[in-house]
């Protein structure tokens, strides 16, 4: 949000100033990145570290929950757009955790992080309100791709839902 306001303020002032600040500065080159909010539910310190490093590089906001119960309590306060649930995070059934997170998250994309990925698991994830499955161990490229796709989907559905309520 602040990036968009700074971008707007800078470019409105350029219209009214007699000379441009930087002659080579082109509006098309300025990139306003999305402010993605993630919630991670990971027992592994290595997975939390990777997500924290990626969030620093890509200006994401990341919060971590130590359990699904803690995550459900934080959902209303944090309102993440994406929730990453490690399949090994809970001793309880991951299906229950995923469906309860999906219901309480107010539209967040819930991604299951799993060592095993197959069509059966993907169908189970989608049937329980999830968005997709991410391969474990987490890799930077795979995680970036999944987060960007989930954020894009969340953004489109938010716009559609906002248009439907008008």
Secondary structure, DSSP 8 states (H G I E B T S, - for coil): -HHHHHHHHHHHHHHHSSS-SSTT--GGG-------EEEEE-S-HHHHHHHHHHHHHHT-EEEEESSHHHHHHHHHHH--SEEEEETTS-SS-HHHHHHHHHHHTTS-EEEEEES---HHHHHHHHHTT--EEEESS--HHHHHHHHHHHHHHHHHHHHHHHHHT-
